[in-house]
Amino acid sequence: MQFIRSVKFLGVWLLSAALVLPCAVHAQHLIAPEAAEPEAEIEEVHNVDRLHVLSSVTWWSLDNRGYHPAVLVKIQNISGHDLTGKQMQFQARFIDTRTGATTVGKSESRHAFPKNKLIYILLKGKDAYDLSNNIDEWPPFECKLMCRVGDVGQEGTQTLLVSKVELVAMTDDDALYKINRMADLPPVEPPAPVKEEVPVVKRHVLPKPPVKSATSKAKAKKKTPVR
């Protein structure tokens, strides 16, 4: 008797499990997975404090370690307001266009920099090179000068200059003398928006048929008298 009750209890339990288990499995599919957070988009910065390179000189500078690619630029504050005391970071990337080797020069400072005033920035590559007496054997380098003004991130980086490094060796004083004798370049204005011309549709008007006058109609109706 006890065995029969156990069998009945076991049957009821299995039947309950069979009814509950599909519901539980179905409920798992009703739970939506957690939505992935959208990636943060980089906002375009429109109020970057703009600088303008008026003139520049590139050359090879010699020290006790060897020759370094160098750049000297004369920069004007065209932001429209005083940048005095703002942190300014400059970086010159000197790239060997033949091998891809790169050497970097950096500068970080705070200048007295009212609007429309000028400052000079001198940067040299960190690595030194041995140059032969034959200029044709000197490595071909390109200089890319960038800067950040104030508390800005990657989106606030400005490219001020891209120029080849001249195949000439001179001192810093020679470079300063040369840049002060150069003509200043005006700021590059953004191109004016191009207006789309609306095509003019010419309508072909058919000529109107000639209108006969009333006199012509009267003559046509007039009969010749019979003699």
C-alpha positions as CSV (number, residue, x, y, z in Angstrom):
1,M,0.0,0.0,0.0
2,Q,2.8,2.3,0.9
3,F,4.5,1.4,-2.4
4,I,1.4,2.4,-4.4
5,R,1.2,5.8,-2.7
6,S,4.8,6.4,-3.5
7,V,4.2,5.5,-7.1
8,K,1.2,7.9,-7.3
9,F,3.2,10.7,-5.6
10,L,6.0,10.2,-8.1
11,G,3.7,10.3,-11.0
12,V,2.1,13.5,-9.8
13,W,5.5,15.1,-9.3
14,L,6.7,14.1,-12.8
15,L,3.5,15.5,-14.3
16,S,3.9,18.8,-12.5
17,A,7.5,19.1,-13.6
18,A,6.5,18.4,-17.2
19,L,3.9,21.2,-17.1
20,V,6.2,23.7,-15.3
21,L,9.5,23.0,-17.2
22,P,8.2,24.1,-20.7
23,C,6.9,27.3,-19.2
24,A,10.2,28.0,-17.6
25,V,12.1,27.4,-20.8
26,H,9.7,29.6,-22.7
27,A,10.1,32.4,-20.1
28,Q,13.9,32.5,-20.8
29,H,13.2,33.5,-24.4
30,L,10.9,36.3,-23.3
31,I,13.7,38.0,-21.3
32,A,15.4,40.5,-23.7
33,P,19.2,40.5,-23.6
34,E,20.8,43.7,-22.2
35,A,21.1,46.3,-24.9
36,A,24.7,47.2,-25.8
37,E,25.6,50.8,-24.8
38,P,26.2,52.9,-27.9
39,E,29.8,54.0,-28.6
40,A,30.6,57.6,-27.6
41,E,30.9,59.8,-30.7
42,I,33.6,62.4,-31.0
43,E,32.0,65.8,-31.1
44,E,33.3,68.2,-33.7
45,V,34.9,71.3,-32.0
46,H,34.0,74.6,-33.7
47,N,35.6,77.0,-31.2
48,V,39.2,75.9,-31.5
49,D,41.7,78.7,-30.9
50,R,43.1,79.1,-34.4
51,L,46.8,79.8,-35.2
52,H,48.3,80.7,-38.5
53,V,51.9,80.2,-39.8
54,L,53.1,83.4,-41.4
55,S,56.4,81.9,-42.5
56,S,58.6,78.9,-41.8
57,V,62.2,77.6,-42.3
58,T,63.4,74.0,-42.2
59,W,67.0,72.9,-42.1
60,W,69.5,70.5,-40.5
61,S,70.8,71.7,-37.1
62,L,74.2,70.4,-35.7
63,D,75.0,69.7,-32.1
64,N,77.5,67.5,-30.3
65,R,75.5,64.4,-31.1
66,G,75.0,65.0,-34.9
67,Y,72.5,66.6,-37.2
68,H,68.8,67.0,-36.4
69,P,66.0,68.0,-38.7
70,A,64.6,71.3,-37.5
71,V,61.8,73.7,-38.1
72,L,61.3,77.4,-37.1
73,V,57.9,79.0,-37.6
74,K,56.5,82.5,-37.1
75,I,52.9,82.1,-35.8
76,Q,50.1,84.6,-35.6
77,N,47.1,84.5,-33.2
78,I,44.1,84.6,-35.5
79,S,41.6,83.3,-32.9
80,G,40.1,86.7,-32.3
81,H,40.9,86.9,-28.6
82,D,43.8,86.9,-26.2
83,L,45.5,83.5,-25.7
84,T,48.0,84.8,-23.0
85,G,48.5,82.1,-20.3
86,K,46.8,79.3,-22.3
87,Q,48.7,76.1,-22.5
88,M,50.1,75.5,-26.0
89,Q,51.5,72.2,-27.1
90,F,53.5,71.9,-30.3
91,Q,54.7,68.7,-32.0
92,A,56.8,68.4,-35.1
93,R,57.0,64.9,-36.7
94,F,60.0,64.5,-39.0
95,I,59.4,61.5,-41.4
96,D,62.0,60.0,-43.7
97,T,60.0,59.6,-46.9
98,R,62.3,56.9,-48.1
99,T,62.3,54.6,-45.1
100,G,59.4,55.8,-43.0
101,A,61.6,56.4,-40.0
102,T,60.2,59.1,-37.7
103,T,61.7,61.4,-35.1
104,V,59.7,63.9,-33.0
105,G,60.3,67.3,-31.5
106,K,57.9,68.7,-28.8
107,S,57.4,72.0,-27.1
108,E,54.9,72.9,-24.3
109,S,54.7,76.4,-22.9
110,R,52.5,79.4,-22.0
111,H,53.2,82.6,-24.0
112,A,52.0,86.2,-23.8
113,F,49.9,85.9,-26.9
114,P,47.4,88.7,-27.5
115,K,45.2,88.5,-30.6
116,N,46.9,89.2,-33.9
117,K,50.4,89.1,-32.2
118,L,53.3,86.9,-33.2
119,I,55.4,84.2,-31.6
120,Y,58.3,82.0,-32.8
121,I,58.4,78.3,-32.3
122,L,61.6,76.2,-32.8
123,L,61.5,72.4,-32.9
124,K,64.1,69.8,-33.6
125,G,63.9,66.0,-34.0
126,K,65.1,64.0,-31.1
127,D,67.3,61.6,-33.1
128,A,70.6,62.6,-34.5
129,Y,71.9,61.7,-38.0
130,D,75.3,61.5,-39.7
131,L,75.3,63.5,-42.9
132,S,78.0,63.0,-45.6
133,N,79.6,65.7,-47.6
134,N,77.5,64.7,-50.6
135,I,74.1,66.4,-50.2
136,D,72.5,63.9,-52.6
137,E,73.1,61.2,-49.9
138,W,71.2,63.1,-47.2
139,P,67.9,61.5,-46.1
140,P,64.8,63.1,-47.6
141,F,62.7,64.3,-44.6
142,E,59.2,65.8,-44.4
143,C,58.0,67.9,-41.5
144,K,54.4,67.9,-40.1
145,L,53.8,70.5,-37.5
146,M,50.7,70.2,-35.2
147,C,49.5,72.1,-32.1
148,R,46.8,72.1,-29.4
149,V,45.8,75.3,-27.7
150,G,44.1,75.1,-24.3
151,D,42.3,72.1,-22.7
152,V,41.4,70.2,-25.8
153,G,41.8,66.5,-26.8
154,Q,42.6,64.8,-30.1
155,E,39.7,66.5,-31.8
156,G,41.3,69.9,-31.1
157,T,44.6,69.2,-32.9
158,Q,45.5,71.7,-35.6
159,T,47.9,70.9,-38.5
160,L,49.9,74.1,-39.0
161,L,52.5,73.1,-41.6
162,V,53.5,70.2,-43.9
163,S,56.8,70.9,-45.6
164,K,59.9,69.1,-46.7
165,V,63.1,69.6,-44.8
166,E,65.5,71.6,-46.9
167,L,68.9,70.1,-47.7
168,V,70.9,72.8,-45.9
169,A,72.8,72.9,-42.6
170,M,72.9,76.1,-40.6
171,T,72.7,77.5,-37.1
172,D,69.6,78.6,-35.2
173,D,70.6,82.3,-35.6
174,D,70.9,81.8,-39.4
175,A,67.4,80.3,-39.4
176,L,66.0,83.3,-37.4
177,Y,67.7,85.8,-39.8
178,K,66.3,84.0,-42.8
179,I,62.7,83.8,-41.5
180,N,62.6,87.5,-40.7
181,R,63.5,88.3,-44.3
182,M,60.7,86.2,-45.7
183,A,57.3,87.5,-46.9
184,D,54.4,86.6,-44.6
185,L,51.7,84.3,-46.0
186,P,48.1,85.5,-45.6
187,P,45.6,83.2,-43.8
188,V,43.9,80.7,-46.1
189,E,40.2,81.6,-46.4
190,P,37.7,78.8,-46.6
191,P,36.4,78.4,-50.2
192,A,33.1,80.2,-50.8
193,P,30.1,77.9,-51.2
194,V,29.3,77.1,-54.8
195,K,25.8,78.1,-55.8
196,E,24.0,75.5,-57.9
197,E,22.7,77.0,-61.1
198,V,19.1,76.2,-61.8
199,P,18.8,75.1,-65.4
200,V,16.6,77.4,-67.4
201,V,13.8,75.5,-69.3
202,K,13.0,77.1,-72.6
203,R,9.5,76.7,-73.7
204,H,8.9,76.3,-77.4
205,V,5.8,78.3,-78.4
206,L,4.1,77.3,-81.6
207,P,3.4,80.2,-83.9
208,K,-0.3,81.1,-84.1
209,P,-2.1,80.6,-87.4
210,P,-2.7,83.9,-89.4
211,V,-6.0,85.5,-88.7
212,K,-7.9,86.4,-91.8
213,S,-9.4,89.9,-91.7
214,A,-13.1,90.7,-92.0
215,T,-12.5,92.3,-95.4
216,S,-11.0,89.2,-96.8
217,K,-13.9,87.2,-95.5
218,A,-16.4,89.6,-97.2
219,K,-14.6,89.4,-100.5
220,A,-14.7,85.6,-100.3
221,K,-18.5,85.7,-99.8
222,K,-19.2,88.3,-102.6
223,K,-20.6,86.6,-105.7
224,T,-19.8,87.7,-109.2
225,P,-23.0,89.1,-110.9
226,V,-24.4,87.1,-113.8
227,R,-24.5,89.0,-117.1
